Amino acid sequence: MKKLHTLLLALCALGLGTEARAGAAKTTYPVVFAHGMGGFDNLFGNDYWGDDYGMFVGDTCSLFETPCNEDIDSGQKTFVGQVQPFQSSEVRGLDLANDIEGYMASTGATRVNLIGHSQGGLDARKAAKVLYTRKGYTVVAVLVSVSSPHRGSPVAKYILDLKPGVTSVIAALAEFYGDVVYGPGNDGYAGAKQLVYNDYSSTDGVTTGAKNFNINNPIDARYASRYVSLITAQNGINVNPALYLVSELFYDIDGDGYCVDDCDNDGAAGKGDGYANEGDDDGLVGINSQQMGYRLKYSESTFGFDSVTTDTTVPYMGDINTPSTSAQMTSTSSVINQDHMDVVGLGPDTFDEPEFYASIIHYIASHD
């Protein structure tokens, strides 16, 4: 929940109060943030990884500094990766690994933790594998995905199905994300094909899609010591209007039916259960696509510090392409009542992004 600690910090600095204590413990290794499609520094004109007012959630507080995240330790180390806004996760993940290696070299860090939002969760898995291959040891301690389409997104296939070809794909992405899609090095077509579960085109000579990516970049203890995920979903009443138009008026995601593969050919593994607009997706990704490793539970506290814990009611997902139980795709246990963009600061709303990520950092601190 929203908290105001600035006055307390000022009083402590003047010796008029007790020592201020941040809500989150400091992690052993730095935390690297990996943005999703359409990032890096902003999304729809808002700062990526920010609160509703543009403050970076990893910004620590120094004496009298505002704004800053008062819920993280002043010594917490964070880094924001920068990759192409529109590309496949094979390309973006390699770029992320390069960024992380440069950061490690400049700071002397031997390991890192990763938090990836949306496609950034896939990029993080690729980066973790690359870093292991290069370094010869497990570089990533805790890998956290937030709202990630590990098993594809129907919206990606919907965009690709807007024929003819690349021109309409780029135009569709530009309508949603803006002119950043036209930047050098971007490939919106490759980015969209990455987020469809099956290989979108069997005639282009390249095998793409989330299913193939999961085979090439699996959950593996060599690449990261711990894999965890946070899942988001809202119904049409609360979801961001832009996302509501995409997910309901243009294409109903219907993201909580069980099936191992893409049984209804909508671009995501699973199938619809026949009930639209029931809080089974976050506007872009269904809940049947988002679990990776352990499912986490985010609990808000009115007067205390929010918390993130492991949800033990839903089994660990070690093979993303082959869920061991239907619950990993259909259970609403611990699903966060936010849409796809709320969790990275696109608002305004009452969601406390700084404390949310502080809670994640605190969870990481107990496992890295």
C-alpha positions, 0 to 999 in steps of 0.5 A, spaced: 500 500 500 502 507 499 506 509 504 509 516 506 516 515 509 519 521 507 518 525 514 520 519 518 527 519 514 528 527 515 526 526 522 532 521 523 537 525 519 536 530 524 536 525 530 529 526 532 527 519 530 529 512 531 533 509 525 529 508 519 528 501 516 527 499 509 521 494 508 526 490 503 532 486 505 538 487 501 540 482 496 546 478 496 547 480 488 545 486 484 538 485 481 537 486 474 531 489 470 529 486 463 523 490 460 518 487 455 516 489 448 516 496 447 521 498 452 526 501 454 526 507 457 518 508 456 512 505 455 506 509 452 510 515 454 511 513 461 517 510 464 518 503 464 519 500 471 516 506 474 511 508 479 505 512 476 509 518 476 515 516 473 520 514 479 524 508 477 522 502 482 529 501 484 531 508 485 534 508 492 534 513 497 540 518 499 539 523 504 533 528 503 532 525 496 525 525 493 522 521 489 526 514 491 523 507 493 523 508 501 522 500 501 528 498 499 535 498 502 539 504 501 545 500 499 541 495 494 544 495 487 540 495 481 541 495 474 536 496 468 538 492 461 537 495 455 535 491 449 531 492 442 524 494 443 522 489 438 526 483 436 525 475 438 527 473 445 533 469 442 536 476 440 534 480 446 536 475 450 543 475 447 543 483 448 541 482 455 546 477 457 551 482 454 549 488 458 549 484 464 556 482 463 558 489 462 555 491 468 558 485 472 565 487 469 564 494 471 562 493 478 565 486 480 559 482 481 560 475 480 552 473 480 546 477 479 538 476 480 533 477 474 526 480 474 523 480 467 516 483 465 512 480 459 517 478 454 523 480 458 521 474 462 523 470 456 529 474 455 531 473 462 531 465 461 536 466 454 540 471 458 541 466 464 543 460 459 548 465 455 551 467 461 552 460 464 555 458 457 560 464 457 562 463 465 562 456 466 558 457 472 551 459 474 551 466 474 543 468 475 541 466 482 533 468 482 530 469 476 523 472 476 518 473 471 512 478 471 506 477 466 510 473 461 507 469 455 512 463 456 506 459 453 504 464 448 499 470 447 493 470 442 494 477 441 501 476 438 497 471 433 492 476 432 497 481 430 500 476 425 494 474 422 492 481 419 495 480 412 498 481 408 505 480 411 510 485 415 507 491 413 501 490 417 504 487 423 509 493 423 503 498 422 499 494 428 504 494 433 505 502 431 498 503 433 499 500 439 506 502 441 508 508 437 513 510 432 519 506 437 517 500 432 520 503 426 527 504 430 533 501 427 535 494 429 527 493 431 524 487 427 516 487 429 515 481 425 520 477 429 518 480 435 511 478 434 512 471 432 516 469 438 510 470 442 506 465 438 506 458 441 507 454 435 512 456 429 508 461 425 510 460 419 513 453 416 515 456 410 520 461 412 526 457 413 526 459 421 523 455 427 520 460 431 515 461 437 515 460 444 514 452 444 521 452 440 524 457 445 522 453 451 526 447 448 532 451 447 532 455 453 529 451 458 528 451 466 535 448 468 538 449 475 545 450 471 542 457 468 539 459 474 538 457 481 531 459 482 525 460 477 519 463 480 513 467 476 508 472 478 501 472 474 496 478 473 489 478 470 483 482 471 476 482 468 474 487 463 471 492 468 478 494 471 483 492 465 486 498 462 481 501 456 486 500 451 488 493 453 480 491 454 479 493 446 485 489 444 483 483 449 475 483 448 473 487 442 478 485 437 480 478 440 477 474 446 483 471 450 479 466 454 486 464 458 484 459 463 482 452 459 487 446 460 490 443 454 498 442 453 499 444 446 495 450 443 488 446 442 484 452 439 489 455 435 489 462 438 497 462 439 497 460 446 498 453 449 491 451 452 484 453 450 479 457 452 473 454 457 468 458 453 467 464 458 469 471 456 471 476 460 472 473 467 479 475 469 483 470 466 488 474 462 491 481 463 489 484 457 495 481 453 497 474 456 492 469 459 493 465 466 495 459 462 501 462 459 504 465 465 507 460 470 514 458 470 518 454 476 514 456 482 508 460 482 509 466 487 503 470 492 503 477 492 500 480 499 498 487 500 498 490 507 494 496 509 499 498 515 505 493 514 510 491 509 507 487 503 510 480 502 511 475 496 511 468 498 511 461 494 505 459 493 505 451 495 498 450 493 500 450 485 506 445 483 512 447 481 513 447 473 519 445 471 517 443 463 514 449 461 511 446 454 509 440 459 505 442 465 504 436 470 497 438 472 492 443 470 492 447 476 499 450 473 494 453 467 487 454 470 488 455 477 487 463 479 491 462 486 495 468 487 493 471 481 494 479 482 488 483 480 492 488 475 493 488 468 499 487 464 501 494 464 499 496 471 505 492 474 510 497 470 507 503 472 502 505 467 496 508 471 494 512 474 491 507 479 492 505 486 497 499 485 503 501 489 509 499 484 515 501 489 512 496 494 511 491 489 518 490 487 521 492 494 517 485 496 520 481 490 527 484 492 525 482 499 523 475 496 530 475 492 534 476 498 532 470 502 533 466 496 540 468 493 
